[in-house]
Amino acid sequence: MMAVPGRTGSLDAGELSVRADFPILGRTVRGKPLVYLDSAATAQKPRVVIEAEKTFYERSNAAVHRGAHALAEEATEVYESARAHLAAFVGGRPDELLWTKNATEGLNVLAYALLNATLDGGRFALRPGDEIVVTEAEHHSNLVPWQQLARRTGARFRWLRLHDDGRIDTSSLDVITERTRVVAFTHVSNVTGAISPVSEIVAAARAVGALTVLDACQSAPHLPLDVRALGVDAVAISGHKLLGPTGVGAVWVRADVLADLPPVITGGSTVQVVTMEETSFMPPPARFEGGTQMIAQIAGLDAAIGYLEGLGMERVAAHEAGLTERLVQGVGAVDGVRILGPASAGGRVGLVAFDVDGVHPHDVSQVLDDDGIAIRVGHHCAQPVHRRLGVHASARASVAVYNTLDDVDFFVERLARVRGFFGVTNG
């Protein structure tokens, strides 16, 4: 662990010392050292990622799969080798990985592919009375596309309930029935940090032949991920949360499923033969990647995956487990602060959403920002889970591989002063 500039700290067992790899963490905010605790929204980038994107533009910038000159060949190699790299990182094959601009687009691509399958009468066609199941814990990006798909196809939209601590209530798995065709759920809640009971949900979905779609945005940067071991059919991945650039994401889809999904965005790069009467499409993944793709960002994401592999995801998870325990214990001990989600560090990742009695979340953030501490406020694109937990919005602190115990301790110390700053007292 490298101490935050201006403060001291010791290296604890299991901690990684990588802070110096992230240039932005050396800056100050309002004259104070930056303490970045908003990685659940977007992660900071190591220098190797920044350099990889820069190098692509300086040396290999060209369109992929569209030229026989040296630059085009180099760009295509970057594009396809990164695909293979990310696929292997999550336990899949290159032909199962689709590039998208972000995880939200990826989840929409899946939903619209099923809509097109319905219009075409294909294998995955949905009919009135069929069911699509999500959970109350979902980010809007893994709720709204399925809600819209249900509305457009006449399918029934259902959901798994949450316990009072924000964990998924497995006793509500009976909403998955013989009519269920899709079960979409988060691997880790972006509000509670709770890890979902994947095996139980997948088993219930498999028993009725339903497709399973996993939102891995909050898990892939923090936990070892093996899509085949998880047993799901599709997984959405966010590049910018995975230490990579913005503007790039991916969806892994099991090959036999992908083979029977129709394209969504059509045009250049997706086609085999085009006549004025009809068009035939490329096999996956090409038929899902219409138009010029975000090649430089893909180069940056490739470097991010290499960086994480160099650290080892088991070591990343162990490092963050220590931070999570300190974060949960620290926030839980502050008077007048309620943690939204499990009160213990077990079975969760390093993010804590909380409500400060008598102080609006935005005011909490502004006070902390004066000390150089960056956190998230709002409903975090997850209004239903906030509603279920009895609040309209919350503040959220989240850690990543580059954070330290010093970061957490400083945040908790300043959080404990927030209510006093506004003259709010207990009782």
SULCOR-V235030 format. One record per pair of residues at least 4 apart in sequence whose ideal C-beta (glycine too) atoms are under 8 Angstrom apart, sorted by sequence separation. I is the first residue (numbers start at 1). J is the second residue. D is the distance in Angstrom with one decimal. If there is no record, write none. Layout:
I;J;D  I;J;D
//
This chain:
3;7;5.5  11;15;5.8  18;22;7.3  28;32;5.9  29;33;8.0  38;42;7.2  39;43;4.7  45;49;4.4  46;50;7.6  47;51;6.0  48;52;6.2  49;53;6.8  50;54;6.4  51;55;5.9  52;56;6.6  53;57;7.0  54;58;6.2  55;59;5.7  56;60;5.3  57;61;5.1  63;67;6.5  67;71;7.4  68;72;6.7  69;73;7.1  70;74;6.3  71;75;6.2  72;76;6.2  73;77;6.4  74;78;6.6  75;79;6.3  76;80;6.1  77;81;5.7  78;82;6.2  79;83;6.8  80;84;6.6  81;85;6.2  82;86;6.3  83;87;6.2  84;88;6.3  85;89;6.4  86;90;6.7  88;92;7.5  92;96;4.7  93;97;7.6  101;105;4.8  102;106;7.1  103;107;6.4  104;108;6.4  105;109;6.2  106;110;6.8  107;111;6.5  108;112;5.9  109;113;6.1  110;114;6.7  111;115;6.6  112;116;6.3  113;117;6.3  114;118;6.5  115;119;6.6  116;120;6.1  117;121;8.0  118;122;7.7  121;125;5.4  126;130;4.9  134;138;5.2  138;142;4.6  139;143;7.0  140;144;5.1  141;145;7.2  142;146;7.3  143;147;6.0  144;148;6.2  145;149;6.3  146;150;6.4  147;151;6.6  148;152;6.2  149;153;6.0  150;154;7.8  162;166;5.6  163;167;4.9  168;172;7.9  176;180;4.8  186;190;7.4  189;193;6.3  197;201;6.1  198;202;5.9  199;203;6.2  200;204;6.6  201;205;6.4  202;206;6.0  203;207;6.4  204;208;7.4  206;210;7.5  216;220;4.6  218;222;7.3  219;223;5.0  226;230;6.4  238;242;6.4  240;244;6.0  244;248;6.2  253;257;5.4  254;258;6.7  255;259;6.3  256;260;7.4  257;261;6.6  266;270;5.4  267;271;7.6  275;279;7.5  282;286;3.8  283;287;6.6  284;288;6.3  285;289;6.1  289;293;6.0  294;298;6.1  295;299;6.6  296;300;6.7  297;301;6.3  298;302;6.4  299;303;6.8  300;304;6.5  301;305;6.5  302;306;6.6  303;307;6.3  304;308;6.5  305;309;6.2  306;310;6.3  307;311;6.9  309;313;7.6  311;315;5.6  312;316;6.8  313;317;6.2  314;318;6.4  315;319;6.2  316;320;6.3  317;321;6.2  318;322;7.2  319;323;6.9  320;324;6.0  321;325;6.5  322;326;6.6  323;327;6.0  324;328;6.1  325;329;6.1  326;330;5.8  327;331;6.2  328;332;5.9  329;333;6.3  330;334;7.2  339;343;5.8  342;346;7.5  344;348;8.0  359;363;5.2  360;364;7.2  361;365;6.5  362;366;6.4  363;367;6.5  364;368;6.5  365;369;6.0  366;370;7.0  367;371;7.7  369;373;6.5  376;380;6.4  379;383;4.9  382;386;6.4  383;387;6.1  384;388;6.2  385;389;6.3  399;403;4.1  403;407;4.7  404;408;7.5  405;409;6.0  406;410;6.1  407;411;6.3  408;412;6.3  409;413;6.2  410;414;6.4  411;415;6.0  412;416;6.5  413;417;7.4  414;418;7.3  417;421;6.0  418;422;7.1  420;424;7.2  3;8;5.3  4;9;7.5  28;33;5.9  29;34;5.1  39;44;7.2  45;50;5.6  55;60;7.7  56;61;6.3  62;67;6.3  67;72;3.1  68;73;7.4  87;92;4.4  92;97;6.1  100;105;4.3  117;122;3.9  120;125;7.4  138;143;4.1  150;155;4.3  162;167;6.7  163;168;7.6  175;180;7.9  188;193;6.6  189;194;5.1  196;201;6.7  205;210;4.2  220;225;5.2  225;230;7.7  227;232;6.4  230;235;7.6  237;242;6.8  239;244;3.9  240;245;6.4  253;258;4.3  265;270;7.4  266;271;7.5  274;279;4.8  282;287;4.5  293;298;7.0  308;313;6.3  311;316;5.5  332;337;7.7  342;347;6.7  356;361;7.4  359;364;5.5  368;373;4.0  369;374;6.8  386;391;5.3  387;392;7.9  403;408;7.0  419;424;4.1  420;425;7.6  3;9;4.0  11;17;6.8  19;25;5.5  20;26;7.9  28;34;6.4  66;72;6.3  67;73;7.6  87;93;5.7  100;106;4.1  116;122;7.8  117;123;6.7  118;124;7.7  126;132;7.7  149;155;7.0  150;156;6.7  151;157;7.6  162;168;6.2  163;169;5.1  188;194;7.0  205;211;7.5  206;212;7.6  219;225;6.3  239;245;6.4  240;246;4.4  273;279;7.1  281;287;4.3  331;337;6.0  342;348;5.7  355;361;7.6  368;374;7.9  380;386;7.8  386;392;6.3  419;425;7.3  27;34;5.4  62;69;7.3  87;94;4.9  117;124;4.2  118;125;4.5  150;157;4.0  161;168;7.8  162;169;6.0  176;183;6.2  188;195;5.4  189;196;7.5  205;212;4.8  239;246;7.5  240;247;7.6  263;270;5.6  273;280;4.9  332;339;5.6  341;348;7.0  368;375;5.9  379;386;5.1  386;393;6.5  1;9;6.1  26;34;8.0  36;44;6.0  64;72;7.1  98;106;6.9  117;125;5.4  118;126;4.8  134;142;6.7  160;168;5.5  161;169;4.6  187;195;7.0  188;196;7.0  227;235;5.2  239;247;7.6  240;248;7.5  253;261;7.3  271;279;5.5  272;280;4.5  308;316;6.5  331;339;5.8  356;364;5.2  386;394;6.5  399;407;7.2  1;10;7.6  25;34;6.0  62;71;3.8  63;72;6.4  87;96;6.4  100;109;6.2  117;126;7.8  118;127;7.8  134;143;5.4  160;169;6.7  187;196;5.8  216;225;6.3  239;248;3.9  240;249;7.9  271;280;6.9  272;281;6.4  399;408;6.9  1;11;4.9  24;34;7.1  61;71;6.8  62;72;4.4  84;94;4.2  87;97;4.4  114;124;5.4  147;157;5.5  160;170;7.9  186;196;6.0  202;212;5.5  225;235;7.8  239;249;4.9  271;281;5.9  272;282;5.7  365;375;5.6  1;12;6.5  25;36;6.5  60;71;5.8  64;75;5.1  65;76;5.7  83;94;5.0  86;97;6.1  98;109;7.0  113;124;7.8  115;126;7.9  146;157;7.0  161;172;4.3  185;196;5.9  187;198;6.6  201;212;7.3  238;249;5.2  239;250;7.1  270;281;5.8  271;282;6.4  328;339;7.0  332;343;5.9  341;352;7.3  364;375;7.7  365;376;7.7  24;36;7.5  62;74;7.1  63;75;6.9  64;76;4.4  114;126;6.4  134;146;5.6  160;172;4.8  237;249;5.9  270;282;5.8  341;353;6.5  365;377;4.5  62;75;4.3  134;147;7.9  160;173;6.7  214;227;7.9  236;249;7.1  237;250;4.7  266;279;7.5  269;282;7.6  339;352;5.9  340;353;4.4  364;377;6.8  379;392;7.0  1;15;4.3  60;74;4.1  61;75;6.8  64;78;8.0  65;79;7.9  80;94;7.2  83;97;5.3  132;146;5.0  236;250;7.9  237;251;7.1  328;342;8.0  339;353;7.5  340;354;6.2  379;393;5.1  380;394;7.3  397;411;5.9  1;16;7.5  2;17;5.4  59;74;7.5  60;75;5.2  64;79;4.5  160;175;6.3  236;251;5.3  237;252;7.1  266;281;7.5  328;343;7.2  339;354;5.2  340;355;6.5  362;377;5.3  378;393;5.3  379;394;7.6  1;17;5.9  2;18;7.8  64;80;7.8  83;99;7.0  159;175;6.9  185;201;5.8  198;214;7.2  214;230;6.7  235;251;6.9  270;286;6.3  271;287;7.9  328;344;6.6  329;345;7.3  338;354;6.3  361;377;4.0  377;393;6.7  378;394;7.8  380;396;6.1  2;19;4.0  132;149;6.3  158;175;4.6  168;185;7.6  220;237;5.3  234;251;6.2  235;252;4.6  269;286;6.2  270;287;4.8  328;345;4.5  337;354;5.3  338;355;4.7  361;378;7.0  377;394;7.3  1;19;7.7  2;20;6.0  60;78;6.2  132;150;4.8  183;201;6.4  214;232;4.5  220;238;7.4  234;252;6.7  263;281;5.5  270;288;7.3  327;345;7.8  337;355;7.2  377;395;5.0  25;44;6.5  56;75;7.7  212;231;7.5  213;232;7.1  216;235;5.0  217;236;6.7  234;253;4.6  270;289;6.9  337;356;5.4  338;357;7.2  376;395;7.1  377;396;7.2  24;44;5.3  79;99;8.0  212;232;4.4  213;233;6.8  214;234;6.9  216;236;6.3  217;237;7.1  221;241;5.2  233;253;6.8  234;254;7.1  269;289;5.9  270;290;4.6  325;345;4.1  328;348;7.7  336;356;6.3  337;357;7.3  375;395;5.7  376;396;4.3  5;26;7.2  24;45;7.5  183;204;7.6  212;233;5.0  213;234;4.6  214;235;4.7  215;236;5.3  216;237;5.6  217;238;4.2  220;241;7.4  221;242;4.8  233;254;5.0  269;290;5.8  324;345;4.8  331;352;5.2  336;357;4.1  375;396;6.2  376;397;7.8  22;44;4.9  56;78;6.4  158;180;7.8  183;205;4.2  211;233;4.9  212;234;7.3  213;235;7.7  214;236;7.2  220;242;5.6  221;243;6.8  268;290;6.2  269;291;6.7  336;358;7.0  375;397;4.9  376;398;7.1  22;45;6.9  126;149;7.2  130;153;7.3  132;155;5.2  134;157;7.7  136;159;5.6  156;179;7.4  166;189;6.5  211;234;7.1  213;236;7.3  218;241;7.3  234;257;6.9  261;284;7.6  265;288;7.4  267;290;4.6  268;291;5.7  327;350;6.1  331;354;5.6  375;398;7.9  22;46;5.5  23;47;5.8  130;154;7.9  131;155;6.1  132;156;7.4  134;158;7.9  135;159;5.7  136;160;6.8  195;219;7.4  217;241;5.5  233;257;5.2  259;283;7.6  263;287;4.5  264;288;6.7  266;290;5.7  267;291;6.1  268;292;7.7  321;345;7.3  324;348;6.6  328;352;6.0  21;46;4.4  22;47;7.3  128;153;7.3  129;154;7.1  130;155;4.4  131;156;4.7  132;157;5.6  133;158;5.0  134;159;5.0  135;160;4.2  136;161;5.9  137;162;6.0  160;185;7.3  166;191;6.8  167;192;7.2  180;205;7.0  193;218;7.7  206;231;7.3  227;252;5.4  259;284;6.5  263;288;5.9  265;290;4.1  324;349;6.5  327;352;5.4  6;32;7.9  7;33;7.4  21;47;5.9  127;153;7.3  128;154;3.2  129;155;7.4  130;156;7.1  131;157;7.7  132;158;7.2  133;159;6.5  134;160;7.5  135;161;8.0  136;162;4.6  155;181;7.0  166;192;3.4  168;194;7.5  258;284;4.4  265;291;7.0  324;350;4.0  6;33;5.1  21;48;7.5  23;50;7.1  126;153;4.1  127;154;7.1  128;155;7.1  129;156;6.8  131;158;5.6  133;160;6.9  135;162;7.3  165;192;7.5  167;194;4.8  170;197;5.6  173;200;6.8  183;210;5.0  185;212;7.8  187;214;5.4  190;217;7.2  258;285;7.4  261;288;8.0  263;290;7.4  323;350;5.2  353;380;6.9  5;33;4.4  18;46;7.5  126;154;7.7  127;155;7.6  166;194;5.7  168;196;5.5  173;201;7.0  176;204;4.6  180;208;5.3  182;210;6.0  183;211;7.1  184;212;7.7  185;213;7.6  186;214;7.6  187;215;6.3  188;216;8.0  190;218;5.1  195;223;7.9  202;230;7.0  4;33;5.0  126;155;5.0  137;166;6.9  165;194;7.8  168;197;6.1  176;205;6.0  179;208;8.0  181;210;5.6  182;211;5.0  183;212;5.2  184;213;4.1  185;214;6.6  186;215;4.4  187;216;4.8  189;218;7.2  202;231;4.6  255;284;7.7  320;349;6.8  321;350;7.9  170;200;5.3  178;208;5.3  180;210;4.5  181;211;6.7  182;212;8.0  183;213;7.2  184;214;7.9  185;215;7.1  188;218;3.9  202;232;6.1  320;350;4.8  365;395;6.1  4;35;6.2  137;168;6.1  170;201;7.9  173;204;4.7  176;207;7.9  177;208;6.5  182;213;6.6  184;215;7.3  186;217;8.0  187;218;6.8  188;219;4.5  253;284;7.7  364;395;4.6  136;168;8.0  176;208;6.2  186;218;7.1  187;219;4.0  198;230;5.5  199;231;7.2  361;393;5.0  108;141;8.0  112;145;7.9  135;168;5.5  149;182;7.8  168;201;7.6  198;231;7.7  361;394;5.8  107;141;5.5  111;145;3.8  115;149;5.8  176;210;6.7  188;222;7.6  198;232;7.4  361;395;4.4  107;142;5.6  110;145;7.6  111;146;6.1  114;149;6.1  118;153;5.3  188;223;7.9  146;182;6.6  355;391;5.3  375;411;7.7  104;141;4.1  108;145;4.9  111;148;7.0  112;149;8.0  115;152;6.1  373;410;7.2  103;141;6.5  107;145;5.3  111;149;4.7  115;153;6.8  146;184;5.3  373;411;5.5  355;394;5.5  356;395;6.8  371;410;7.7  354;394;6.2  355;395;7.6  143;184;8.0  160;201;7.5  353;394;4.3  354;395;5.7  373;414;6.2  133;175;5.8  142;184;5.5  353;395;7.0  354;396;7.4  133;176;5.6  142;185;7.4  353;396;4.2  354;397;7.7  368;411;7.2  371;414;5.0  131;175;7.9  142;186;6.1  352;396;6.8  131;176;7.9  351;396;6.1  352;397;5.5  131;177;6.4  138;184;7.5  211;257;6.8  248;294;5.0  340;386;7.6  351;397;7.1  352;398;7.5  368;414;5.8  133;180;5.5  138;185;7.1  139;186;6.5  247;294;5.1  351;398;3.6  367;414;7.6  368;415;7.0  131;179;4.7  132;180;7.5  137;185;7.5  138;186;5.6  341;389;7.9  350;398;6.2  351;399;7.3  130;179;5.5  131;180;4.4  132;181;6.6  133;182;7.0  134;183;7.7  137;186;5.6  248;297;3.8  340;389;5.1  350;399;3.9  129;179;6.2  130;180;7.6  131;181;6.5  132;182;4.6  133;183;4.7  134;184;5.1  135;185;5.0  247;297;4.8  248;298;5.7  350;400;7.5  367;417;7.8  368;418;7.3  130;181;4.8  132;183;8.0  133;184;7.4  134;185;6.4  135;186;6.9  139;190;5.4  245;296;7.7  246;297;7.3  340;391;6.9  364;415;7.7  367;418;5.2  132;184;7.3  137;189;4.5  245;297;4.2  248;300;7.4  244;297;7.2  248;301;5.2  350;403;7.8  137;191;7.3  340;394;5.5  364;418;5.5  367;421;5.5  126;181;5.8  137;192;6.9  245;300;4.1  363;418;7.9  244;300;5.4  245;301;6.4  124;181;7.5  137;194;7.4  244;301;3.6  239;297;6.8  137;196;7.2  242;301;6.9  244;303;7.8  356;415;7.8  359;418;5.9  363;422;6.7  244;304;3.9  359;419;6.0  135;196;7.5  239;300;8.0  243;304;4.0  244;305;7.7  358;419;6.3  239;301;4.6  242;304;5.7  356;418;5.9  357;419;7.0  242;305;7.3  356;419;6.3  359;422;5.4  243;307;6.3  358;422;6.9  239;304;7.5  243;308;6.6  359;424;6.2  242;308;7.4  331;397;7.2  358;424;3.8  357;424;6.9  114;182;7.0  327;397;6.5  142;213;7.4  133;205;7.9  327;399;6.4  142;215;4.2  141;215;7.3  324;399;7.0  139;215;6.4  323;399;4.5  107;184;7.6  133;210;7.5  138;215;7.1  139;217;7.2  330;408;6.2  334;412;6.7  337;415;6.9  320;399;6.1  326;405;5.7  330;409;7.1  333;412;7.8  320;400;7.2  323;403;5.7  320;401;6.7  323;404;7.7  327;408;5.1  330;411;7.7  331;412;6.4  334;415;5.6  335;416;7.4  319;401;6.2  323;405;6.8  326;408;4.7  330;412;3.5  334;416;4.9  320;403;8.0  322;405;7.2  326;409;7.2  336;419;5.1  323;407;8.0  327;411;8.0  331;415;6.8  335;419;7.4  316;401;5.1  323;408;5.9  327;412;7.7  330;415;8.0  124;211;7.1  221;308;7.7  225;313;7.7  336;424;6.9  224;313;4.3  223;313;7.0  224;314;6.2  311;401;6.7  336;426;6.2  335;426;5.7  224;317;6.6  308;401;7.7  142;236;7.3  222;316;6.7  223;317;5.4  141;236;8.0  222;317;6.4  222;320;5.5  110;213;6.1  107;213;7.2  107;215;7.0  103;215;6.9  103;217;5.0  110;234;5.8  90;216;7.7  110;236;7.8  223;349;6.9  222;349;4.8  222;350;6.8  107;236;5.1  90;220;6.9  106;236;4.5  219;349;7.0  106;237;7.4  193;324;7.6  218;349;6.4  103;236;4.3  124;257;8.0  218;351;7.2  91;225;6.8  103;237;6.2  90;225;4.9  91;226;3.8  92;227;5.2  103;238;4.1  89;225;7.5  90;226;7.1  91;227;4.8  92;228;7.2  102;238;6.2  124;260;6.5  90;227;5.2  91;228;5.1  102;239;7.2  123;260;4.4  124;261;6.8  91;229;6.7  102;240;7.4  122;260;6.3  122;262;6.4  110;251;6.5  109;251;6.5  120;262;5.8  106;249;5.5  110;253;7.4  117;260;7.5  102;246;7.8  105;249;6.7  106;250;6.6  107;251;7.6  117;261;6.5  90;235;6.6  102;247;7.2  104;249;7.8  106;251;3.7  117;262;5.7  101;247;5.7  102;248;7.4  103;249;4.6  116;262;4.3  90;237;6.9  101;248;6.7  102;249;4.2  114;261;7.6  116;263;7.5  194;341;5.8  100;248;7.8  101;249;6.4  103;251;7.8  113;261;4.3  116;264;6.5  192;340;6.1  193;341;5.7  194;342;5.7  99;248;7.1  100;249;4.8  113;262;6.0  191;340;6.1  192;341;2.9  193;342;7.4  40;190;5.6  99;249;7.8  100;250;6.2  113;263;7.6  191;341;6.7  192;342;6.6  86;237;7.4  99;250;5.8  100;251;5.9  110;261;7.8  113;264;5.4  98;250;6.3  112;264;4.5  189;341;7.1  195;347;5.2  97;250;5.5  98;251;4.8  194;347;6.4  195;348;6.1  97;251;7.4  98;252;7.8  194;348;5.2  195;349;6.9  97;252;5.3  98;253;6.7  109;264;5.1  193;348;4.1  96;252;5.5  109;265;7.6  192;348;7.2  193;349;5.1  96;253;5.8  193;350;7.0  243;400;7.8  96;254;6.5  193;351;4.4  243;401;7.8  96;255;5.2  193;352;6.4  92;252;4.6  95;255;6.3  98;258;7.9  188;348;7.6  193;353;7.7  188;349;5.3  190;351;7.0  192;353;6.8  90;252;5.8  93;255;6.8  96;258;6.2  191;353;4.9  95;258;7.9  86;250;5.9  87;252;6.7  166;340;6.3  167;341;7.8  113;288;7.9  166;341;4.1  167;342;6.4  165;341;6.2  166;342;6.7  165;342;5.1  40;218;6.2  43;221;6.2  165;343;7.0  222;400;7.5  109;288;6.5  221;400;6.6  167;347;7.8  221;401;7.9  39;221;7.5  98;284;7.4  99;285;7.5  98;285;4.8  96;284;7.8  97;285;6.3  95;284;6.5  96;285;7.6  191;380;5.6  95;285;6.4  98;288;4.7  99;289;5.7  190;380;5.6  98;289;6.6  190;381;7.5  191;382;5.0  53;245;5.9  190;382;6.1  101;294;6.5  189;382;7.6  192;385;7.1  49;243;6.2  99;293;5.6  191;385;4.9  49;244;6.1  99;294;7.5  191;386;6.8  49;245;6.7  189;385;6.7  43;240;6.6  46;243;6.1  42;240;5.0  43;241;5.4  45;243;6.1  191;389;7.8  42;241;6.4  43;242;6.9  44;243;7.5  45;244;7.3  99;298;6.5  43;243;5.0  45;245;7.0  40;241;7.4  39;241;7.3  83;285;7.6  66;269;7.7  191;394;7.1  42;246;7.0  65;269;6.3  191;396;7.3  193;398;8.0  79;293;6.9  83;298;7.9  86;301;6.9  79;295;5.5  82;298;4.8  86;302;7.3  89;305;5.0  78;295;6.4  82;299;6.6  85;302;5.5  79;298;5.9  82;301;6.5  86;305;5.7  89;308;7.7  166;385;6.7  75;295;5.7  78;298;6.9  82;302;3.7  85;305;5.4  89;309;6.9  65;286;7.7  78;299;5.1  81;302;7.1  85;306;7.3  166;388;7.7  82;305;7.8  162;385;6.8  166;389;6.2  78;302;7.2  164;389;7.8  162;388;5.3  162;389;7.9  63;292;5.9  64;293;6.7  64;295;6.0  61;295;7.7  61;296;7.3  56;295;6.8  57;296;5.7  56;296;4.6  141;381;6.8  139;380;7.7  140;381;4.5  143;384;7.1  139;381;5.3  140;382;6.6  53;296;4.9  56;299;4.2  139;382;5.4  140;383;7.2  53;297;6.7  55;299;7.4  56;300;7.9  138;382;6.9  137;382;7.6  53;299;5.8  138;384;7.2  52;299;4.9  53;300;4.0  138;385;7.6  52;300;5.0  136;384;5.2  137;385;5.3  136;385;5.8  50;300;7.4  52;302;6.8  53;303;8.0  49;300;4.7  52;303;3.7  49;301;7.7  51;303;7.5  136;388;5.2  49;303;4.8  45;300;7.5  48;303;4.8  49;304;4.9  48;304;7.8  46;303;7.9  46;304;7.2  48;306;7.3  49;307;7.0  45;304;7.4  48;307;5.5  46;307;5.2  21;307;7.7  18;311;7.0  16;311;6.3  16;315;6.3  16;316;7.2  14;315;8.0  16;319;4.6  14;318;4.8  15;319;5.4  14;319;5.9  14;321;7.5  15;322;6.4  14;322;5.4  12;322;6.4  40;351;4.6  39;351;8.0  41;376;5.2  35;371;7.6  37;373;6.4  38;374;4.9  40;376;6.7  35;372;5.6  37;374;6.1  38;375;5.8  32;370;7.8  34;372;5.4  35;373;4.5  36;374;5.1  37;375;5.1  38;376;5.0  30;369;7.2  32;371;5.6  33;372;5.6  35;374;6.9  41;380;8.0  29;369;6.9  30;370;6.0  32;372;3.2  34;374;6.9  40;380;7.8  31;372;8.0  30;372;6.3  29;372;4.2  28;372;6.6  29;374;7.3  40;396;6.5  44;400;7.4  41;398;7.5  43;400;5.4  38;396;7.8  40;398;3.6  44;402;6.4  38;397;7.9  39;398;4.9  37;397;4.3  38;398;6.3  39;399;6.4  37;398;6.0  39;400;3.7  37;399;6.4  39;403;7.6  36;402;7.8  37;403;7.0  36;403;7.4  37;407;6.6  36;407;7.8  35;407;5.0  37;411;5.9  35;410;5.9  35;411;6.2  25;402;6.3  22;402;5.0  21;402;7.3  18;401;6.1  19;402;5.3  18;402;5.5  16;401;6.1  19;404;6.7  15;404;7.1  15;405;7.1  12;405;6.0  9;404;6.3  9;405;6.3  9;406;4.0  8;406;7.9  7;406;5.6  4;404;6.7  9;409;8.0  3;404;6.8  2;404;6.6  4;406;4.9  1;404;4.3  3;406;5.2  4;407;6.1  7;410;6.8  1;405;6.2  1;406;7.0  4;410;6.7
//
